[in-house]
Amino acid sequence: MTEYRVPLPARSGPADAADLGVERWACGVAASYEEWPPDRYEWRLPEYGLPLRVDHREQMFASSGAVDGTVGAVRRFAQVDSLVVCLIEVTSPSVMWDWSRGVRCGLSVMSHVDEPPAGGPAWVYFSEVSLTGHPKDPLARVVSLGQAGLDDWRALTGEEVTP
């Protein structure tokens, strides 16, 4: 079994940004053709946001009991060359601490595969994205944080996002 270490996000926004709310945004790679070869699969990307979880857990445990495992949402998806890039909004401050320490910088998608009615490559649908320390796809990871994440999203997709 090959084990990949997920590097820290390559770029991060300034810690002294005037609007700290911008720090909740990130740009990442959700999937690549390394794991989903185009001769066998075709992505059907969501047009809406999907939950962002930690290690695919719907619930996590805290001292007060079970809590929702959702720590944010993936707001947008786009195919850029052989990658699916995503725009992530985090609602949990602990996730930002994890990223700064290099913990859970990898991304893992929950996927469903359907055969297309006319044949050809199978259609892949995503229903969730999770943060993990060990993604199956070595390219799937958080790439940039904060304003740099918003700038990367705009540069890759041409879509302007106002936080």
VMD Tcl script that builds the backbone (N, CA, C; Angstrom):
set m [mol new atoms 489]
animate dup $m
set s [atomselect $m all]
$s set {name element resname resid chain x y z} {
  {N N MET 1 A 0.830 -1.171 0.000}
  {CA C MET 1 A 0.000 0.000 0.000}
  {C C MET 1 A 0.884 1.247 0.000}
  {N N THR 2 A 0.607 2.156 -0.902}
  {CA C THR 2 A 1.353 3.411 -0.960}
  {C C THR 2 A 0.720 4.407 -0.010}
  {N N GLU 3 A 1.521 5.049 0.799}
  {CA C GLU 3 A 1.018 6.070 1.707}
  {C C GLU 3 A 1.577 7.414 1.284}
  {N N TYR 4 A 0.690 8.388 1.166}
  {CA C TYR 4 A 1.096 9.724 0.758}
  {C C TYR 4 A 1.021 10.659 1.958}
  {N N ARG 5 A 2.020 11.500 2.119}
  {CA C ARG 5 A 1.956 12.566 3.121}
  {C C ARG 5 A 1.452 13.801 2.415}
  {N N VAL 6 A 0.456 14.411 2.982}
  {CA C VAL 6 A -0.123 15.593 2.380}
  {C C VAL 6 A 0.658 16.807 2.857}
  {N N PRO 7 A 1.242 17.571 1.931}
  {CA C PRO 7 A 2.001 18.747 2.348}
  {C C PRO 7 A 1.070 19.857 2.824}
  {N N LEU 8 A 1.620 20.802 3.552}
  {CA C LEU 8 A 0.870 21.975 3.971}
  {C C LEU 8 A 0.360 22.708 2.739}
  {N N PRO 9 A -0.721 23.486 2.887}
  {CA C PRO 9 A -1.164 24.283 1.747}
  {C C PRO 9 A -0.006 25.118 1.217}
  {N N ALA 10 A 0.102 25.162 -0.102}
  {CA C ALA 10 A 1.249 25.806 -0.724}
  {C C ALA 10 A 1.252 27.313 -0.528}
  {N N ARG 11 A 0.086 27.905 -0.442}
  {CA C ARG 11 A 0.009 29.347 -0.283}
  {C C ARG 11 A -0.981 29.646 0.823}
  {N N SER 12 A -0.739 30.660 1.580}
  {CA C SER 12 A -1.718 31.054 2.584}
  {C C SER 12 A -1.826 32.560 2.609}
  {N N GLY 13 A -2.987 33.021 3.003}
  {CA C GLY 13 A -3.231 34.455 3.045}
  {C C GLY 13 A -2.561 35.085 4.239}
  {N N PRO 14 A -2.477 36.405 4.250}
  {CA C PRO 14 A -1.825 37.096 5.353}
  {C C PRO 14 A -2.609 36.954 6.648}
  {N N ALA 15 A -1.899 36.726 7.731}
  {CA C ALA 15 A -2.545 36.564 9.034}
  {C C ALA 15 A -3.138 37.877 9.521}
  {N N ASP 16 A -2.648 38.997 9.006}
  {CA C ASP 16 A -3.136 40.290 9.470}
  {C C ASP 16 A -4.096 40.924 8.471}
  {N N ALA 17 A -4.861 40.087 7.762}
  {CA C ALA 17 A -5.817 40.613 6.793}
  {C C ALA 17 A -6.802 41.537 7.493}
  {N N ALA 18 A -7.212 42.591 6.806}
  {CA C ALA 18 A -8.134 43.558 7.397}
  {C C ALA 18 A -9.464 42.899 7.759}
  {N N ASP 19 A -9.940 41.970 6.936}
  {CA C ASP 19 A -11.179 41.271 7.206}
  {C C ASP 19 A -10.846 39.817 7.517}
  {N N LEU 20 A -10.854 39.454 8.796}
  {CA C LEU 20 A -10.481 38.095 9.168}
  {C C LEU 20 A -11.473 37.062 8.644}
  {N N GLY 21 A -12.675 37.512 8.252}
  {CA C GLY 21 A -13.654 36.598 7.696}
  {C C GLY 21 A -13.176 35.934 6.418}
  {N N VAL 22 A -12.269 36.580 5.706}
  {CA C VAL 22 A -11.759 36.015 4.463}
  {C C VAL 22 A -10.911 34.768 4.739}
  {N N GLU 23 A -10.406 34.632 5.944}
  {CA C GLU 23 A -9.558 33.488 6.277}
  {C C GLU 23 A -10.317 32.166 6.281}
  {N N ARG 24 A -11.630 32.207 6.264}
  {CA C ARG 24 A -12.420 30.966 6.280}
  {C C ARG 24 A -12.485 30.289 4.923}
  {N N TRP 25 A -11.965 30.931 3.867}
  {CA C TRP 25 A -12.041 30.389 2.518}
  {C C TRP 25 A -10.771 29.633 2.148}
  {N N ALA 26 A -10.928 28.633 1.308}
  {CA C ALA 26 A -9.785 27.859 0.807}
  {C C ALA 26 A -10.098 27.362 -0.595}
  {N N CYS 27 A -9.057 27.135 -1.350}
  {CA C CYS 27 A -9.174 26.537 -2.677}
  {C C CYS 27 A -8.456 25.189 -2.612}
  {N N GLY 28 A -9.036 24.175 -3.224}
  {CA C GLY 28 A -8.415 22.863 -3.164}
  {C C GLY 28 A -8.658 22.051 -4.418}
  {N N VAL 29 A -8.024 20.914 -4.472}
  {CA C VAL 29 A -8.227 19.939 -5.542}
  {C C VAL 29 A -9.020 18.789 -4.929}
  {N N ALA 30 A -10.240 18.565 -5.431}
  {CA C ALA 30 A -11.102 17.522 -4.890}
  {C C ALA 30 A -10.857 16.170 -5.553}
  {N N ALA 31 A -10.430 16.185 -6.812}
  {CA C ALA 31 A -10.217 14.929 -7.536}
  {C C ALA 31 A -9.334 15.193 -8.747}
  {N N SER 32 A -8.693 14.123 -9.218}
  {CA C SER 32 A -7.852 14.246 -10.405}
  {C C SER 32 A -8.028 13.010 -11.273}
  {N N TYR 33 A -7.588 13.131 -12.521}
  {CA C TYR 33 A -7.657 11.981 -13.418}
  {C C TYR 33 A -6.667 10.893 -13.026}
  {N N GLU 34 A -5.782 11.174 -12.074}
  {CA C GLU 34 A -4.901 10.119 -11.582}
  {C C GLU 34 A -5.724 8.998 -10.944}
  {N N GLU 35 A -6.788 9.381 -10.222}
  {CA C GLU 35 A -7.669 8.395 -9.596}
  {C C GLU 35 A -8.897 8.072 -10.449}
  {N N TRP 36 A -9.290 8.972 -11.333}
  {CA C TRP 36 A -10.483 8.803 -12.157}
  {C C TRP 36 A -10.096 8.948 -13.631}
  {N N PRO 37 A -9.488 7.933 -14.259}
  {CA C PRO 37 A -9.025 8.054 -15.655}
  {C C PRO 37 A -10.172 8.437 -16.597}
  {N N PRO 38 A -9.935 9.404 -17.510}
  {CA C PRO 38 A -11.017 9.903 -18.371}
  {C C PRO 38 A -11.551 8.873 -19.357}
  {N N ASP 39 A -10.814 7.814 -19.641}
  {CA C ASP 39 A -11.350 6.794 -20.535}
  {C C ASP 39 A -12.371 5.908 -19.822}
  {N N ARG 40 A -12.410 5.979 -18.472}
  {CA C ARG 40 A -13.343 5.156 -17.694}
  {C C ARG 40 A -14.399 5.968 -16.948}
  {N N TYR 41 A -14.110 7.272 -16.678}
  {CA C TYR 41 A -15.009 8.074 -15.846}
  {C C TYR 41 A -15.202 9.468 -16.422}
  {N N GLU 42 A -16.392 10.018 -16.170}
  {CA C GLU 42 A -16.693 11.413 -16.516}
  {C C GLU 42 A -17.349 12.057 -15.298}
  {N N TRP 43 A -16.789 13.184 -14.861}
  {CA C TRP 43 A -17.327 13.857 -13.680}
  {C C TRP 43 A -18.630 14.569 -13.996}
  {N N ARG 44 A -19.577 14.464 -13.101}
  {CA C ARG 44 A -20.835 15.214 -13.125}
  {C C ARG 44 A -20.816 16.061 -11.855}
  {N N LEU 45 A -20.335 17.296 -11.988}
  {CA C LEU 45 A -20.080 18.123 -10.814}
  {C C LEU 45 A -21.357 18.768 -10.287}
  {N N PRO 46 A -21.473 18.857 -8.959}
  {CA C PRO 46 A -22.655 19.497 -8.360}
  {C C PRO 46 A -22.718 20.978 -8.715}
  {N N GLU 47 A -23.931 21.470 -8.879}
  {CA C GLU 47 A -24.129 22.892 -9.151}
  {C C GLU 47 A -24.399 23.656 -7.854}
  {N N TYR 48 A -24.331 22.977 -6.737}
  {CA C TYR 48 A -24.653 23.554 -5.433}
  {C C TYR 48 A -23.609 23.093 -4.425}
  {N N GLY 49 A -23.668 23.618 -3.224}
  {CA C GLY 49 A -22.698 23.257 -2.201}
  {C C GLY 49 A -22.910 21.869 -1.633}
  {N N LEU 50 A -21.831 21.290 -1.144}
  {CA C LEU 50 A -21.874 19.988 -0.484}
  {C C LEU 50 A -21.264 20.122 0.902}
  {N N PRO 51 A -21.651 19.257 1.827}
  {CA C PRO 51 A -21.072 19.340 3.168}
  {C C PRO 51 A -19.572 19.055 3.158}
  {N N LEU 52 A -18.863 19.748 4.039}
  {CA C LEU 52 A -17.458 19.477 4.296}
  {C C LEU 52 A -17.389 18.802 5.655}
  {N N ARG 53 A -16.817 17.612 5.688}
  {CA C ARG 53 A -16.748 16.841 6.933}
  {C C ARG 53 A -15.291 16.525 7.254}
  {N N VAL 54 A -15.092 15.934 8.401}
  {CA C VAL 54 A -13.776 15.468 8.818}
  {C C VAL 54 A -13.791 13.951 8.761}
  {N N ASP 55 A -12.950 13.370 7.934}
  {CA C ASP 55 A -12.830 11.914 7.797}
  {C C ASP 55 A -14.169 11.209 7.556}
  {N N HIS 56 A -15.056 11.847 6.779}
  {CA C HIS 56 A -16.354 11.284 6.388}
  {C C HIS 56 A -17.263 10.961 7.569}
  {N N ARG 57 A -17.073 11.640 8.688}
  {CA C ARG 57 A -17.938 11.391 9.854}
  {C C ARG 57 A -19.129 12.341 9.835}
  {N N GLU 58 A -20.330 11.758 9.940}
  {CA C GLU 58 A -21.533 12.579 10.013}
  {C C GLU 58 A -21.696 13.174 11.396}
  {N N GLN 59 A -21.152 12.486 12.406}
  {CA C GLN 59 A -21.185 12.995 13.765}
  {C C GLN 59 A -19.810 12.857 14.386}
  {N N MET 60 A -19.487 13.803 15.262}
  {CA C MET 60 A -18.247 13.729 16.031}
  {C C MET 60 A -18.642 13.765 17.500}
  {N N PHE 61 A -17.723 13.384 18.350}
  {CA C PHE 61 A -18.038 13.352 19.772}
  {C C PHE 61 A -17.262 14.425 20.505}
  {N N ALA 62 A -17.976 15.142 21.324}
  {CA C ALA 62 A -17.395 16.167 22.172}
  {C C ALA 62 A -17.782 15.831 23.606}
  {N N SER 63 A -17.267 16.575 24.556}
  {CA C SER 63 A -17.567 16.282 25.960}
  {C C SER 63 A -19.067 16.357 26.238}
  {N N SER 64 A -19.790 17.111 25.420}
  {CA C SER 64 A -21.231 17.231 25.606}
  {C C SER 64 A -22.022 16.154 24.867}
  {N N GLY 65 A -21.336 15.280 24.134}
  {CA C GLY 65 A -22.012 14.217 23.395}
  {C C GLY 65 A -21.749 14.316 21.907}
  {N N ALA 66 A -22.640 13.743 21.118}
  {CA C ALA 66 A -22.472 13.736 19.663}
  {C C ALA 66 A -22.838 15.098 19.082}
  {N N VAL 67 A -22.036 15.558 18.134}
  {CA C VAL 67 A -22.298 16.812 17.442}
  {C C VAL 67 A -22.202 16.564 15.939}
  {N N ASP 68 A -22.778 17.461 15.174}
  {CA C ASP 68 A -22.741 17.357 13.716}
  {C C ASP 68 A -21.288 17.355 13.246}
  {N N GLY 69 A -20.942 16.459 12.334}
  {CA C GLY 69 A -19.582 16.361 11.832}
  {C C GLY 69 A -19.259 17.340 10.722}
  {N N THR 70 A -20.229 18.135 10.299}
  {CA C THR 70 A -19.995 19.094 9.232}
  {C C THR 70 A -19.205 20.281 9.770}
  {N N VAL 71 A -18.119 20.625 9.104}
  {CA C VAL 71 A -17.264 21.734 9.545}
  {C C VAL 71 A -17.244 22.863 8.521}
  {N N GLY 72 A -18.142 22.801 7.557}
  {CA C GLY 72 A -18.203 23.824 6.520}
  {C C GLY 72 A -18.903 23.264 5.298}
  {N N ALA 73 A -18.633 23.903 4.172}
  {CA C ALA 73 A -19.254 23.468 2.920}
  {C C ALA 73 A -18.302 23.727 1.766}
  {N N VAL 74 A -18.394 22.874 0.762}
  {CA C VAL 74 A -17.705 23.129 -0.495}
  {C C VAL 74 A -18.725 23.870 -1.350}
  {N N ARG 75 A -18.454 25.141 -1.619}
  {CA C ARG 75 A -19.436 26.020 -2.257}
  {C C ARG 75 A -19.475 25.902 -3.773}
  {N N ARG 76 A -18.338 25.616 -4.391}
  {CA C ARG 76 A -18.282 25.563 -5.858}
  {C C ARG 76 A -17.321 24.457 -6.293}
  {N N PHE 77 A -17.591 23.901 -7.479}
  {CA C PHE 77 A -16.717 22.929 -8.131}
  {C C PHE 77 A -16.495 23.373 -9.571}
  {N N ALA 78 A -15.328 23.055 -10.102}
  {CA C ALA 78 A -15.054 23.329 -11.515}
  {C C ALA 78 A -14.003 22.347 -12.006}
  {N N GLN 79 A -14.145 21.925 -13.257}
  {CA C GLN 79 A -13.119 21.088 -13.860}
  {C C GLN 79 A -12.123 21.991 -14.558}
  {N N VAL 80 A -10.873 21.864 -14.181}
  {CA C VAL 80 A -9.786 22.630 -14.776}
  {C C VAL 80 A -8.755 21.624 -15.265}
  {N N ASP 81 A -8.680 21.473 -16.580}
  {CA C ASP 81 A -7.807 20.459 -17.184}
  {C C ASP 81 A -8.140 19.091 -16.602}
  {N N SER 82 A -7.209 18.442 -15.938}
  {CA C SER 82 A -7.436 17.089 -15.426}
  {C C SER 82 A -7.743 17.078 -13.933}
  {N N LEU 83 A -8.200 18.223 -13.412}
  {CA C LEU 83 A -8.483 18.333 -11.975}
  {C C LEU 83 A -9.901 18.840 -11.744}
  {N N VAL 84 A -10.471 18.464 -10.602}
  {CA C VAL 84 A -11.679 19.104 -10.103}
  {C C VAL 84 A -11.223 20.006 -8.964}
  {N N VAL 85 A -11.352 21.306 -9.163}
  {CA C VAL 85 A -10.987 22.240 -8.101}
  {C C VAL 85 A -12.256 22.641 -7.367}
  {N N CYS 86 A -12.083 23.031 -6.106}
  {CA C CYS 86 A -13.242 23.378 -5.307}
  {C C CYS 86 A -12.948 24.598 -4.449}
  {N N LEU 87 A -14.007 25.320 -4.142}
  {CA C LEU 87 A -13.935 26.472 -3.258}
  {C C LEU 87 A -14.598 26.071 -1.952}
  {N N ILE 88 A -13.854 26.166 -0.868}
  {CA C ILE 88 A -14.282 25.661 0.435}
  {C C ILE 88 A -14.533 26.830 1.382}
  {N N GLU 89 A -15.639 26.749 2.121}
  {CA C GLU 89 A -15.903 27.697 3.201}
  {C C GLU 89 A -15.952 26.921 4.505}
  {N N VAL 90 A -15.097 27.300 5.441}
  {CA C VAL 90 A -14.997 26.605 6.728}
  {C C VAL 90 A -15.770 27.379 7.786}
  {N N THR 91 A -16.508 26.665 8.611}
  {CA C THR 91 A -17.255 27.292 9.705}
  {C C THR 91 A -16.691 26.925 11.072}
  {N N SER 92 A -15.697 26.068 11.112}
  {CA C SER 92 A -15.120 25.610 12.374}
  {C C SER 92 A -13.705 26.151 12.554}
  {N N PRO 93 A -13.469 26.966 13.592}
  {CA C PRO 93 A -12.114 27.485 13.822}
  {C C PRO 93 A -11.069 26.381 14.020}
  {N N SER 94 A -11.485 25.233 14.559}
  {CA C SER 94 A -10.510 24.155 14.791}
  {C C SER 94 A -9.919 23.645 13.480}
  {N N VAL 95 A -10.684 23.734 12.374}
  {CA C VAL 95 A -10.168 23.320 11.072}
  {C C VAL 95 A -9.028 24.228 10.648}
  {N N MET 96 A -9.173 25.528 10.897}
  {CA C MET 96 A -8.098 26.454 10.543}
  {C C MET 96 A -6.834 26.156 11.350}
  {N N TRP 97 A -6.998 25.758 12.604}
  {CA C TRP 97 A -5.833 25.358 13.407}
  {C C TRP 97 A -5.205 24.100 12.828}
  {N N ASP 98 A -6.049 23.141 12.426}
  {CA C ASP 98 A -5.528 21.910 11.814}
  {C C ASP 98 A -4.708 22.237 10.578}
  {N N TRP 99 A -5.219 23.127 9.725}
  {CA C TRP 99 A -4.495 23.481 8.511}
  {C C TRP 99 A -3.161 24.126 8.844}
  {N N SER 100 A -3.147 25.006 9.835}
  {CA C SER 100 A -1.901 25.703 10.172}
  {C C SER 100 A -0.856 24.739 10.716}
  {N N ARG 101 A -1.300 23.630 11.324}
  {CA C ARG 101 A -0.370 22.621 11.851}
  {C C ARG 101 A -0.070 21.522 10.833}
  {N N GLY 102 A -0.704 21.576 9.676}
  {CA C GLY 102 A -0.468 20.564 8.655}
  {C C GLY 102 A -1.264 19.292 8.870}
  {N N VAL 103 A -2.338 19.367 9.655}
  {CA C VAL 103 A -3.192 18.206 9.932}
  {C C VAL 103 A -4.432 18.307 9.049}
  {N N ARG 104 A -4.804 17.222 8.430}
  {CA C ARG 104 A -6.000 17.153 7.593}
  {C C ARG 104 A -6.011 18.189 6.473}
  {N N CYS 105 A -4.967 18.222 5.682}
  {CA C CYS 105 A -4.914 19.105 4.508}
  {C C CYS 105 A -5.342 18.370 3.247}
  {N N GLY 106 A -5.570 17.061 3.358}
  {CA C GLY 106 A -6.007 16.287 2.202}
  {C C GLY 106 A -7.520 16.321 2.060}
  {N N LEU 107 A -8.009 16.072 0.838}
  {CA C LEU 107 A -9.439 16.043 0.567}
  {C C LEU 107 A -9.835 14.670 0.035}
  {N N SER 108 A -10.984 14.216 0.452}
  {CA C SER 108 A -11.498 12.927 0.016}
  {C C SER 108 A -12.964 13.122 -0.360}
  {N N VAL 109 A -13.356 12.608 -1.521}
  {CA C VAL 109 A -14.746 12.756 -1.967}
  {C C VAL 109 A -15.531 11.479 -1.721}
  {N N MET 110 A -16.786 11.641 -1.349}
  {CA C MET 110 A -17.737 10.530 -1.330}
  {C C MET 110 A -18.353 10.541 -2.718}
  {N N SER 111 A -18.203 9.436 -3.435}
  {CA C SER 111 A -18.641 9.419 -4.826}
  {C C SER 111 A -19.628 8.292 -5.090}
  {N N HIS 112 A -20.417 8.486 -6.144}
  {CA C HIS 112 A -21.376 7.498 -6.616}
  {C C HIS 112 A -21.182 7.387 -8.121}
  {N N VAL 113 A -21.122 6.178 -8.627}
  {CA C VAL 113 A -20.849 5.943 -10.047}
  {C C VAL 113 A -22.088 5.336 -10.693}
  {N N ASP 114 A -22.490 5.911 -11.836}
  {CA C ASP 114 A -23.620 5.407 -12.615}
  {C C ASP 114 A -23.172 5.161 -14.040}
  {N N GLU 115 A -23.748 4.147 -14.649}
  {CA C GLU 115 A -23.506 3.888 -16.064}
  {C C GLU 115 A -24.363 4.849 -16.884}
  {N N PRO 116 A -23.788 5.543 -17.862}
  {CA C PRO 116 A -24.596 6.456 -18.680}
  {C C PRO 116 A -25.541 5.661 -19.580}
  {N N PRO 117 A -26.697 6.230 -19.908}
  {CA C PRO 117 A -27.683 5.489 -20.700}
  {C C PRO 117 A -27.201 5.113 -22.097}
  {N N ALA 118 A -26.312 5.908 -22.676}
  {CA C ALA 118 A -25.870 5.629 -24.043}
  {C C ALA 118 A -24.501 4.952 -24.090}
  {N N GLY 119 A -24.011 4.473 -22.944}
  {CA C GLY 119 A -22.689 3.868 -22.899}
  {C C GLY 119 A -21.604 4.914 -22.754}
  {N N GLY 120 A -20.374 4.469 -22.737}
  {CA C GLY 120 A -19.246 5.385 -22.586}
  {C C GLY 120 A -18.739 5.387 -21.156}
  {N N PRO 121 A -17.892 6.360 -20.822}
  {CA C PRO 121 A -17.326 6.417 -19.473}
  {C C PRO 121 A -18.417 6.570 -18.409}
  {N N ALA 122 A -18.219 5.914 -17.285}
  {CA C ALA 122 A -19.182 5.979 -16.184}
  {C C ALA 122 A -19.235 7.399 -15.619}
  {N N TRP 123 A -20.436 7.799 -15.195}
  {CA C TRP 123 A -20.620 9.118 -14.611}
  {C C TRP 123 A -20.313 9.063 -13.120}
  {N N VAL 124 A -19.530 10.021 -12.642}
  {CA C VAL 124 A -19.167 10.086 -11.225}
  {C C VAL 124 A -19.818 11.313 -10.610}
  {N N TYR 125 A -20.603 11.083 -9.559}
  {CA C TYR 125 A -21.258 12.151 -8.805}
  {C C TYR 125 A -20.612 12.231 -7.429}
  {N N PHE 126 A -20.394 13.458 -6.944}
  {CA C PHE 126 A -19.870 13.667 -5.596}
  {C C PHE 126 A -21.026 14.040 -4.679}
  {N N SER 127 A -21.039 13.492 -3.458}
  {CA C SER 127 A -22.082 13.839 -2.493}
  {C C SER 127 A -21.522 14.468 -1.225}
  {N N GLU 128 A -20.203 14.479 -1.081}
  {CA C GLU 128 A -19.588 15.016 0.130}
  {C C GLU 128 A -18.097 15.136 -0.105}
  {N N VAL 129 A -17.477 16.069 0.590}
  {CA C VAL 129 A -16.023 16.200 0.598}
  {C C VAL 129 A -15.592 16.197 2.054}
  {N N SER 130 A -14.518 15.477 2.348}
  {CA C SER 130 A -14.013 15.414 3.713}
  {C C SER 130 A -12.557 15.822 3.776}
  {N N LEU 131 A -12.199 16.404 4.905}
  {CA C LEU 131 A -10.805 16.688 5.214}
  {C C LEU 131 A -10.201 15.438 5.812}
  {N N THR 132 A -8.996 15.108 5.388}
  {CA C THR 132 A -8.332 13.911 5.889}
  {C C THR 132 A -6.819 14.116 5.847}
  {N N GLY 133 A -6.119 13.338 6.629}
  {CA C GLY 133 A -4.667 13.370 6.595}
  {C C GLY 133 A -4.097 12.401 5.570}
  {N N HIS 134 A -4.945 11.500 5.049}
  {CA C HIS 134 A -4.470 10.461 4.131}
  {C C HIS 134 A -5.446 10.284 2.964}
  {N N PRO 135 A -5.433 11.198 1.999}
  {CA C PRO 135 A -6.349 11.053 0.871}
  {C C PRO 135 A -5.923 9.910 -0.050}
  {N N LYS 136 A -6.910 9.272 -0.661}
  {CA C LYS 136 A -6.618 8.211 -1.626}
  {C C LYS 136 A -5.933 8.788 -2.862}
  {N N ASP 137 A -6.404 9.950 -3.299}
  {CA C ASP 137 A -5.832 10.637 -4.455}
  {C C ASP 137 A -4.728 11.575 -3.954}
  {N N PRO 138 A -3.493 11.333 -4.337}
  {CA C PRO 138 A -2.395 12.148 -3.794}
  {C C PRO 138 A -2.449 13.620 -4.194}
  {N N LEU 139 A -3.220 13.957 -5.230}
  {CA C LEU 139 A -3.333 15.351 -5.653}
  {C C LEU 139 A -4.468 16.084 -4.946}
  {N N ALA 140 A -5.338 15.356 -4.272}
  {CA C ALA 140 A -6.509 15.955 -3.634}
  {C C ALA 140 A -6.114 16.564 -2.292}
  {N N ARG 141 A -6.071 17.906 -2.267}
  {CA C ARG 141 A -5.624 18.583 -1.060}
  {C C ARG 141 A -6.015 20.045 -1.088}
  {N N VAL 142 A -5.966 20.661 0.077}
  {CA C VAL 142 A -6.142 22.100 0.174}
  {C C VAL 142 A -4.885 22.741 -0.394}
  {N N VAL 143 A -5.059 23.675 -1.313}
  {CA C VAL 143 A -3.928 24.279 -2.005}
  {C C VAL 143 A -3.600 25.664 -1.461}
  {N N SER 144 A -4.637 26.459 -1.178}
  {CA C SER 144 A -4.388 27.823 -0.718}
  {C C SER 144 A -5.501 28.265 0.220}
  {N N LEU 145 A -5.154 29.199 1.099}
  {CA C LEU 145 A -6.063 29.634 2.155}
  {C C LEU 145 A -6.316 31.129 2.082}
  {N N GLY 146 A -7.438 31.553 2.657}
  {CA C GLY 146 A -7.737 32.967 2.799}
  {C C GLY 146 A -7.874 33.676 1.464}
  {N N GLN 147 A -7.367 34.904 1.404}
  {CA C GLN 147 A -7.449 35.691 0.175}
  {C C GLN 147 A -6.732 34.996 -0.976}
  {N N ALA 148 A -5.643 34.305 -0.672}
  {CA C ALA 148 A -4.935 33.557 -1.719}
  {C C ALA 148 A -5.829 32.462 -2.298}
  {N N GLY 149 A -6.653 31.823 -1.461}
  {CA C GLY 149 A -7.594 30.817 -1.945}
  {C C GLY 149 A -8.632 31.407 -2.871}
  {N N LEU 150 A -9.188 32.566 -2.493}
  {CA C LEU 150 A -10.155 33.250 -3.363}
  {C C LEU 150 A -9.506 33.693 -4.667}
  {N N ASP 151 A -8.264 34.187 -4.582}
  {CA C ASP 151 A -7.544 34.614 -5.788}
  {C C ASP 151 A -7.254 33.431 -6.707}
  {N N ASP 152 A -6.863 32.293 -6.112}
  {CA C ASP 152 A -6.599 31.101 -6.924}
  {C C ASP 152 A -7.875 30.624 -7.615}
  {N N TRP 153 A -9.000 30.622 -6.882}
  {CA C TRP 153 A -10.275 30.219 -7.481}
  {C C TRP 153 A -10.593 31.099 -8.688}
  {N N ARG 154 A -10.442 32.419 -8.523}
  {CA C ARG 154 A -10.718 33.352 -9.617}
  {C C ARG 154 A -9.772 33.113 -10.794}
  {N N ALA 155 A -8.493 32.883 -10.499}
  {CA C ALA 155 A -7.517 32.666 -11.570}
  {C C ALA 155 A -7.801 31.364 -12.332}
  {N N LEU 156 A -8.229 30.324 -11.624}
  {CA C LEU 156 A -8.470 29.022 -12.254}
  {C C LEU 156 A -9.799 28.956 -12.998}
  {N N THR 157 A -10.824 29.626 -12.464}
  {CA C THR 157 A -12.170 29.471 -13.029}
  {C C THR 157 A -12.705 30.719 -13.710}
  {N N GLY 158 A -12.121 31.872 -13.417}
  {CA C GLY 158 A -12.641 33.126 -13.948}
  {C C GLY 158 A -13.840 33.635 -13.174}
  {N N GLU 159 A -14.222 32.936 -12.107}
  {CA C GLU 159 A -15.396 33.318 -11.321}
  {C C GLU 159 A -14.961 34.155 -10.114}
  {N N GLU 160 A -15.550 35.327 -9.994}
  {CA C GLU 160 A -15.279 36.218 -8.866}
  {C C GLU 160 A -16.170 35.810 -7.695}
  {N N VAL 161 A -15.580 35.669 -6.520}
  {CA C VAL 161 A -16.352 35.332 -5.328}
  {C C VAL 161 A -16.145 36.453 -4.318}
  {N N THR 162 A -17.250 36.961 -3.818}
  {CA C THR 162 A -17.180 38.002 -2.792}
  {C C THR 162 A -17.484 37.361 -1.452}
  {N N PRO 163 A -16.527 37.385 -0.532}
  {CA C PRO 163 A -16.772 36.737 0.777}
  {C C PRO 163 A -17.797 37.485 1.605}
}
mol reanalyze $m
mol bondsrecalc $m
mol representation Tube
mol addrep $m
